[in-house]
Amino acid sequence: MPHRGNIAEHDIEPYMDSFGCVVSEELSFSTPKGNESSPISRRDFLVGTGISLTALMMRVSWAGTDETNPLKVGFIFPDQGPLAQEARSMVAGFDFFLKEKRAHSLEILKKDSGPNDEKTLEALAELLVNNKVHFLVGPPSLNGSEKTIHGLSGGTAILFVTNPSVRLGAGEMCQPAIFRVRPNTYQSSQPLAPWALKNIGARAFITGEDDVQGNEEADYFAYVFERSGGTFADRIMFQSASGRAKSILDGIEKSRPDFVFASLRQKATSVFLKALRGVSSNSKLPVIGPESLTAFPGTLTNLGKTSLGVRTLSTMKDPQDFTSRLKQELGIDVAYAERAAEGYDMAHIIYQAAHAIPEDKNDPTKLAKFIEDITIEGPRGTIRFDRNHEPVVDMAVQEWHHSGRSFERRVLEQLGPSRSLDFGCGEVGFPKRPETETKEEEVIWDDQSD
């Protein structure tokens, strides 16, 4: 079993998991929860943490790597904190693929990022220097993702980012060795805009969590909705710290919108929808949002009947069948089917790369080139990558209904493949002025071409 403690004091020994894959992990210690920190610039990062990363690399021992060793995948995920269940769901999906394919040639190393990403740099140094991983799966938080990207500068491994902020993929922090399998915040919201205008109404009230993810999703929905011909009743963001939705309910009552767009997640979803449905005049008001709004099964189970009438985007083909098969193979329930599917698809991509070009596993450039051209089929259908390494993934509009003691999913419309805009890859902001973006938007919905 692995030693439990700080890697500066103990070596971490690998062990075999239930599928025969080599696994190493550092167990976490509880620390108080905290809010995700604000974005950091590359200059601030280098001044504040770049020197410490170098020091960490000097502290970990250099372990010899035999060329016959299996391809190594390192996870930097929180064991505790608000994103721990999302992380566990992704790891479960990854493990599920490995068991299905009996992929014993991969070595999996798991390190704790800490609930507030305080261990991220330490974990990154251990995985890059001592373990010499070929692939990294970064933390689901924005702060942890930025730390990992800055620390990885130089392209010594392929990194999969698991936070949806556009700046990490199609935006200013994009790098040749970075890929994202999860739809970014633009893809998670904008396809709903023309659909809502056509099927619900032209007057929207916008809300969401007042953080980077919530504001980006709200911004991109608003941007496309207005360009499509819609108007706005109001926009009031949800303050998670207060745990109250009164100001939003008052705004909805005054503005009388046709529907509400809500970019909410986890606990905030439950607080808002239960408060909204508790007001008789709002009991049947249509609510739409990204997949996280009624995430299956965890968030949906907590919502119960308050989820009725909520319509969201979805990338999943059949989340109930997928989670059922996962439980049958692994004996565990996952809280977030879409995160488990993300892990499954990452494992699929890495598995294909390992078998297609085993002689080039130590060359990130060749690995990246192979992944750029890959197409896979999985629980979210067909997935491939655009020029900025963002996923091109099928989207649908879904609605959940109670069916006995469980839920029935209804797909209202298949929207087809969704693509991201280019948000200035390697630069800050849009590569063109907003009024000249129409040509790029013509390829958002791509039925055939790459």
N, C-alpha and C positions, 0 to 999 in steps of 0.2 A: 504494500500500500504506500501511497506517497506520504512524505513527511508533511506535517501541517505547520506552516510558519512562513516567515519572510525568506525570499530566495537568496537574500544576502547572507543568511545564516545557515540555510539548509540546501542540499541538493534535492531536486525533485525527481523521484524515480517513476518511470512509466509502469503501467500495469495493463493487463489484457481485459478488454471489456467483453460483454456477452456475445459479441459477434466475432471475436478473435482479432479485433483491431487494437493496436497499442495506444493507450490513452494515458495522458499525464495531466494532472490538474492541481492547482493550488487552491485550498479551501479558504473562504473569507472569514473575517471577523466582523461582527456587527458594528456599524457606525451610524450616527443619526442621519436620517434622510435629509436631502436638501434639494433646492430647485436647480434646474439645469442652468449653468452659467451662460452668460452672454457670449456671442461669437468672439473669437480671438483672431487677431491678424498674425500673419507669418512673422512680422517683426517682433510683436509682443511675445509670441511663442518662443522665438529663438533667444530673446533676452531673458525671459522668465524660466524657460524649461529646457532649452536646447543644451545648455551646459550640463544640466543635471542628467539628461539622457546620455551624454558622452560619459559622464562619471559612472552611470549605471552599467554601461557597456564594459567599462574597465573593471567593474566589480564582479561581473559574472565570469565564470571560467570558460575558456575556449575548449570546447569538446570536439575531438576529431570526428569527422563525418566520412564514413566509408561510402564510396560511390554505389555500392550494392544496397544501401539502405533504401527503404521505401520512400515514396513521395510523402512529404510532411505537410500537414495542415494545422495551423495554429488558430485557436479561438481566443479572443479577448472579450469576455462577457461578464456581466455582474452576477454574482451568486445571490445578492440581496439588493433590495431597493425597488423603486417603482417600475423598472424595466426588466427585472429578473425573470418574470413569467414569459415575456416576449422572447428573451434570450433562451430560456429552456425550451420553448416551442420550436425555435430555429434549430437547436441542437438535436431535438427529437426527430425533426424532419430529416436532418442530415444523416442521423444514425439509421433511420428507417430506410433510406435509399441504400446505404451500405449493406444493411442486412438483406434487402431484396436482391442485390447484385452479388452478395458474398464478396465484397470488395476488401479482402484482407491485405491488399498491397498498400493501403494507405495508413499512415501513422497519424493519429489525432492527438493533439496536445491542447489542453484547455487551461487557460489562466484567468484569474479573477481580476476584473478591472476596478472593483470596488463600487459601492452603490452610488458614489459621486465621482467616479472616474479617477480617484486619487491613486490607484495602483496601475493605471493604464501604461504609463511610461516604463515602469518596472517590468510589467508583463511583456511589453513590446521588445525591450532590450533582451530579455531572456529568450524569447522566441526567435529573434533575428540572429543574435550572436551565439548563444549556447546551443540552441536547437536547430538553427539554420533551416527554418521552415521555407517551403516553396510557395505556399499560399497562406494568407492571413484573412480571417473574418473579423472585422472590426466591431467595436461596441455599438449598440443601437442608439446611444445618445449622440447629440450633435457635438458636445464638448469632447467626448471620447473619440469621436470620428475625426475631429480636427487635430487632436493630439496625435492620433495614429498616422494620419496623412503627413503631417509635418515631420514626424519622427521617421517615416519611411522614405523620405526624400532621398532619391538616389536609385530607386527601383530595384531593390535586392529581392523582392518577392511580389507576387500578385496579391493585391488587396481587394476584397469585396467589402464595400461599405454597406451598412445596414440601416443607416439613418436616411430619411427621404429628402432632406434639404437639397435644393437644386445646386447650391454652390459646390457640393461635394462631387458632382458628376459632370453635368453639362455647364457648370458655372466656373468661377475663378479658381477653384481648387482642383480642377481636373488634372490628372496626370496619366501618362501612357499605360501605367501598370494598375490603374484603378478601374474596377467594374462595379456595377450595381445591378442586382437582380430584382430588387423591390422597385415598384413604380415611384418616381419622385413626386414632390408635392404638386407639381404642375399636372402630371398625369393622374394624380389621385383626386383631382377636383374638376379640371376644366372640361372633360367630356360630358359632365352633368349639365353644363350651362345650356347648350343648344337643345338638349333633351328636355330640360325643365321648361324652357321657353315654349317648346312645341306641345308638351303634354300636361303642364300644370298652370302656368301663368307668366305674366310679364313683369310682376312686381315682387321683388325678393327682399327679405330681411336677412342680413348676414351676421352670423356670430361664430365663435370658435374660441379655442384656448388662446390666451394672450401670451403665446410664446412663438418661437421662430416657425415651427411646423404649422401651428394653427393659423398664424398670420399669412404665411406663404400660401396655404391652401385657400384661405379666404380671398387673398389678393388675386390669385389666378382664376378662381371661379368668377369673381367680380369683373376681371379684365375681359374674359371671353363672353360673359353674359351681356355686358354692356355693348360689346362689339357685335353681338348677335341681335341686338335690338331691345334688350331688357332694361328695366329701370330699378332703382333701389329705394326701398322704404326707409331703411336705416341700417347702420352697422354698429353693434355694440359687442365687444369681445368679453369672454367669460374669464373672470378672475378666479383661478383655481384656488388660490390661497384663502379667499373668503368663503368658498364653499356655498355661495348664495347666487341665485339667478334672478333676484328681484328686479334689478335694473333692466335686464333683458326682457323679462315678462312685461314690464311697464312699457318698454319701447315697442314691443309687438302689439300690445293693446292699443297704443296711440296710433301706430302707423298702418295697421290693418293690411298686412302683406298677403299676397297669394300663397306664399310658402316661405319656409325658413331653410336657409342653408346653414348647417352647423358642422364646423370642422373640430369635432370633439373626440376624446379618447377616454377609455377606462372609466374612472370614477366620475369625471366631469360629465360624461354622457348620461350616466344614471341620475345625477343631481339635476341636470337641466331637463331631461325628458319627463321625469316624475313631477317636477315643478310645473312644466308646461301643460301636461295632461291633467294636472290638478285644477286648472282653471277651465271652467265649463266652456267658455267661449273659444278656447284653444284646443279642445279635446279632439277635434277632427282636422286641425290645421296640418297640411302636408309638411313633412320635414324630410330634407334630403341631405346627403353628405358623403364623405369618403367611406371606404370600407370599414374603417375603425369605429364608425358610429354604431354599428350593430355587429361588432366582431364576433364571429362564431368560434367556439361556443361560450366563452367566458363572459363577455360583455352582454351578449344576448340573453344568457341565463339570468343575469342580474337585473336586466330590464323587464323581463316578463312581458306582461300585456302592454306596457308602455311603449314597446317597440312596434305596435301595430300602426300601420300607415307610414312607417319610415322607409324610405327608398334610398339605397346606396349604390355606389359603384362596386363592382366585384371583379376580381381576376380569376376566381376559383371556378372550375368546371362543376365539381360536386364536392363541397366541403364535408358533407356528412359521410359520404362514402370514404373519402380520404382519411378522415380522423378515425373512422371505424377500422379501416385496414391497418392504420398505424397502431391503434390499440391492440389489435389482434397479434401483430408482430412483436411489439415492444412491451405490452402489458401496462401502458400508461395513458392517461388522458392529457391532452394538450389544451392550454387555455386559448390559443390563437391559431386557428387552422391556416390562415394566410401566412403567418410567420413560419409555421411548420413547412408549408409548401415552398417558401423562400429557401429554407434550409435544404429541402429535398432537391430543389433545382440547382443550388450551389454545388451540392455533392455530385449531381449528374454532370455538371460542366467540368468539375475537377477530375472526375473519374474518366471522362472521355479524353481529356488532355493527357492524363497519366498513361493511358493506353495507346493514344495515337502518336505521341512523340516522347517516349520514355527517355530517349537519349538526350533530349533537350530540357529536361526538368530543371536543370540549374541555370537556364538562360531565360530570365523573365521576358526579354524581348520576343523570343520565339513562342513562349507560352502565351503571351498577350496576343500575338498575331494569330495563333490558332483559335483562341477564344473569340476574337473579333469576328471570325467567319463561322462560328458554330451556330447550329440550330438544334434545339432540343424539344422534346414533347414530354410534358409532365402534368401534375395536377392542376396547372394553370394554362394548359394548352401549349401552343407553340410559342417559344421564346427565342429571340435573337437580339443582337445589339446594334445600336446605331453608331455613327462615327465618333460619338463622345462616350461610348461604352455604357449608355443608358439602355434599359430593356425596351424592346418593342413587344408588347404583351396585349393579349385580347382583353377587352373590357365588356362588361354587361351591367345592366341596371337590375337590381334584385330587390325583393321585398320578402320579409319573413312573416309567417302566420302561425298561430298556435294550432297544433294538431294533437289533441289528447294531452299527454304530459310532455310532449316534445314540440319541435318546430317543423314547419314545412316551408321550404324555400321555393319562391316563384321567381323565375327570370322574366322580367317585363320586356326587355329588349336586348338583343345582342348588338353591341356598337362596333365590333371589329377591332383590329389592332390599333393601339394608341402609341404615338411617338411623342417624345419631348421636343421642345424648342431647344435651340442652341443658346444658352444663357451666357455666352462669352467665354467659352472654354479657355482657361488659362489667363483670362483677363478679368476686369471688374465690371459687372453690369452687362447689358445687352450689347452684342456686336454691332447692332444697327439701331437707328432711332425707331421707337415704337411704331410710328406711322408707316415705316417701310417693311414691317414684318409680315405683311400679308402673304408674300410669296413663300416664306418658310412655313406658314400655317397651312398651306395647301397640302402638305405631306403629313399632317398630323394623323389623318386616317388613311392608312396605307393598306390597300387590299392585296397588292401583289409585289410591288417593287421594294427593294431594300432601302 
